[in-house]
């Protein structure tokens, strides 16, 4: 294949979970993957979310369905619909994170068992379930991506409960890479710098977190949706065929500075 086509997604079939609005990382990935020629199925949380997301996906002709990973059978239905529509899958992007506000805003040592378990189920274990459902339909190999954050590796003020959850997610990525490598399925966590998504808006003092990131980052700025999507597109393309099991940062260099 000519080198200039390696990052193309033309002909590839993808499932992208987690659209909430035009600021979603999932939307940035959807918009770019579509522009690069991918055939897609996308999801949002529920019927209420559809009215915010349909105006984005409908003009592009991208199917959109509701998927709440806490509802039994929801992921199974989405994957079945994706396979029925496209016949197979080449990449999956899991951009879902949630924790109850009372647990997210409190100290980790004060978090409830139920809140911790729900945050793990939605933000971490759902990626494992998704992988189990999708892997049989990735017969030519492919890529699975999820979204992490620097708080998985460092204690970030106000990130709280999501820090341990994201740490578990990054560990899960490594084990999934080990288990799925024989099928030529590559697994990565993408770790963007702070960006004002709907999920991030639930974090206390998020404006301070963004200011601190800009001050610390060598590039002295935040990253954009397009920059995050470009990394994801690369990881879903044949250009990244020799990579798996990594957490890749797109954070203006913030992670590299003490």
C-alpha positions in Angstrom: 0.0 0.0 0.0 1.4 3.5 -0.8 2.6 5.2 2.3 0.2 8.1 1.8 -2.8 5.7 2.1 -1.7 4.1 5.3 -3.6 6.5 7.5 -6.8 6.3 5.3 -9.9 4.8 6.9 -11.5 4.3 3.5 -13.5 1.0 3.5 -13.0 0.5 7.3 -16.0 -0.1 9.5 -16.2 1.4 12.9 -18.4 1.6 16.0 -18.0 4.8 18.1 -19.6 5.0 21.6 -20.2 8.1 23.7 -21.6 11.0 21.6 -23.2 13.6 23.8 -22.9 16.9 21.9 -20.6 18.8 19.6 -17.9 19.0 22.2 -17.6 15.2 22.7 -14.4 13.5 21.9 -16.5 10.8 20.3 -18.0 13.4 18.0 -14.5 14.6 17.0 -13.6 11.0 16.2 -16.8 10.5 14.3 -16.5 13.6 12.2 -12.9 12.8 11.2 -13.4 9.1 10.6 -16.3 9.9 8.3 -14.2 12.4 6.4 -11.5 9.8 6.0 -13.9 7.3 4.4 -15.0 5.1 7.3 -18.5 3.5 7.5 -19.8 4.1 11.0 -22.4 3.4 13.6 -22.5 5.7 16.6 -24.2 5.8 20.0 -25.4 8.3 22.6 -26.7 7.6 26.1 -30.4 7.6 25.7 -33.4 8.9 23.8 -33.1 12.3 25.5 -29.5 12.6 24.2 -30.7 12.0 20.6 -32.0 15.5 20.2 -28.5 16.9 20.9 -26.6 14.5 18.7 -28.9 13.8 15.7 -28.3 17.3 14.2 -24.6 16.4 14.1 -24.8 12.8 12.7 -27.9 13.1 10.5 -26.5 15.5 7.8 -23.6 13.0 7.4 -25.9 10.0 7.1 -24.3 8.3 10.1 -26.7 6.0 12.0 -27.1 6.9 15.7 -28.6 4.7 18.4 -29.1 4.9 22.1 -26.8 2.8 24.4 -26.8 2.8 28.2 -24.1 0.3 29.2 -25.8 -0.1 32.6 -28.8 -1.6 31.0 -28.7 -5.3 30.4 -28.5 -6.2 26.7 -27.8 -2.7 25.6 -24.2 -3.3 24.3 -25.3 -6.6 22.8 -28.0 -4.8 20.8 -25.7 -2.1 19.6 -23.0 -4.6 18.4 -25.6 -6.8 16.7 -27.0 -3.7 14.9 -23.5 -2.6 13.8 -22.7 -6.1 12.4 -26.1 -6.3 10.7 -25.5 -2.9 9.1 -21.8 -3.3 8.1 -21.1 -7.0 8.1 -17.9 -6.7 10.2 -15.9 -4.3 12.3 -12.4 -2.9 11.9 -12.3 -0.5 14.8 -14.1 0.4 18.0 -13.8 3.7 20.0 -15.1 3.6 23.6 -15.5 7.2 24.8 -17.6 6.7 27.9 -16.9 7.8 31.5 -19.2 8.4 34.4 -19.3 8.4 38.2 -22.1 9.6 40.7 -21.5 13.2 41.5 -21.6 12.7 45.2 -18.7 10.2 44.9 -16.9 12.2 42.2 -16.9 15.4 44.3 -15.9 13.8 47.6 -12.7 12.2 48.8 -11.7 8.8 47.4 -11.7 7.4 50.9 -15.3 8.6 51.4 -16.6 7.0 48.1 -19.4 4.6 48.5 -19.1 1.0 47.4 -22.0 1.3 45.1 -20.7 4.6 43.5 -17.2 3.1 43.0 -18.7 0.0 41.5 -20.9 1.9 39.1 -18.0 4.1 38.0 -16.0 1.0 37.3 -18.8 -0.7 35.4 -19.5 2.3 33.2 -16.0 3.7 32.7 -13.9 0.6 32.7 -15.6 -2.9 32.6 -17.9 -1.9 29.8 -14.8 -1.7 27.5 -14.0 -5.3 28.3 -17.6 -6.4 27.6 -17.5 -4.4 24.3 -14.3 -6.1 23.3 -15.7 -9.6 24.0 -18.8 -8.7 21.8 -16.8 -7.1 19.0 -13.8 -9.3 18.7 -15.6 -12.2 16.9 -16.6 -9.7 14.2 -13.0 -8.3 13.7 -11.9 -11.3 11.6 -9.2 -9.2 9.8 -7.9 -7.7 13.0 -8.3 -4.1 13.9 -8.2 -1.5 16.7 -10.0 -0.9 20.0 -9.5 2.4 21.7 -10.7 3.9 25.0 -10.2 7.3 26.6 -8.1 7.9 29.7 -6.5 10.9 31.5 -3.3 11.8 33.3 -5.1 11.3 36.6 -4.7 7.5 36.1 -0.9 7.9 36.6 -0.7 10.9 38.9 -2.9 12.2 41.7 -4.6 15.2 40.2 -6.5 17.5 42.6 -10.3 17.2 42.2 -10.1 14.3 39.8 -10.9 12.0 42.7 -12.6 8.7 42.1 -12.0 8.8 38.4 -8.2 8.5 39.0 -8.3 4.9 40.3 -11.0 4.0 37.7 -8.9 5.3 34.8 -5.8 3.5 36.3 -7.8 0.3 36.1 -8.8 1.1 32.6 -5.2 1.5 31.5 -4.3 -1.8 33.1 -7.3 -3.4 31.3 -5.9 -2.1 28.0 -2.6 -3.9 28.5 -4.3 -7.2 29.4 -6.7 -6.9 26.5 -3.8 -6.2 24.2 -2.1 -9.4 25.4 -5.3 -11.5 25.0 -6.4 -10.2 21.7 -3.0 -9.9 20.0 -3.2 -13.4 18.5 -6.2 -12.2 16.6 -4.3 -9.1 15.3 -6.6 -6.8 17.3 -4.7 -3.9 18.8 -5.8 -2.1 22.0 -4.9 1.4 23.2 -5.8 4.0 25.7 -5.8 7.6 24.4 -5.0 10.1 27.1 -6.0 13.7 26.1 -5.3 16.7 28.1 -8.3 18.4 29.8 -10.9 19.4 27.4 -14.4 20.7 28.2 -16.6 17.8 27.4 -19.9 17.0 29.1 -18.3 14.4 31.3 -15.5 16.7 32.3 -18.0 19.4 33.4 -18.9 17.2 36.4 -15.4 17.5 37.8 -15.0 20.1 40.5 -12.7 23.1 39.7 -12.3 22.0 36.1 -11.5 25.5 35.0 -8.5 25.5 37.4 -7.4 22.1 36.1 -7.4 23.5 32.5 -5.5 26.6 33.6 -2.9 24.5 35.4 -2.5 22.2 32.4 -1.9 25.2 30.1 0.7 26.5 32.5 2.5 23.2 32.8 2.3 22.1 29.1 5.4 22.7 27.0 3.1 23.9 24.2 1.4 26.3 26.7 -2.1 25.4 25.5 -4.9 22.9 25.6 -5.4 20.4 22.8 -8.3 20.5 20.4 -10.9 17.9 19.5 -9.4 17.6 16.1 -5.9 16.8 17.5 -7.4 14.1 19.7 -9.4 12.7 16.7 -6.2 12.7 14.6 -4.4 10.5 17.0 -7.4 8.1 17.2 -7.6 8.0 13.4 -3.9 7.0 13.2 -4.5 4.3 15.8 -7.4 2.9 13.8 -5.5 3.0 10.6 -3.0 0.5 9.1 -0.2 3.0 9.9 -0.3 1.9 13.5 -0.2 -1.9 12.7 2.9 -2.5 14.8 1.5 -0.9 18.0 -0.6 -2.2 20.8 -1.1 -2.1 24.6 -0.1 1.6 25.0 -1.4 4.7 26.7 -0.8 7.5 24.2 -0.9 11.1 25.4 -2.2 14.0 23.3 -2.0 16.7 25.9 0.4 19.4 24.6 3.2 17.6 26.5 1.7 18.1 29.9 2.4 14.5 31.0 6.1 14.9 30.4 6.6 17.8 32.9 6.9 17.3 36.6 
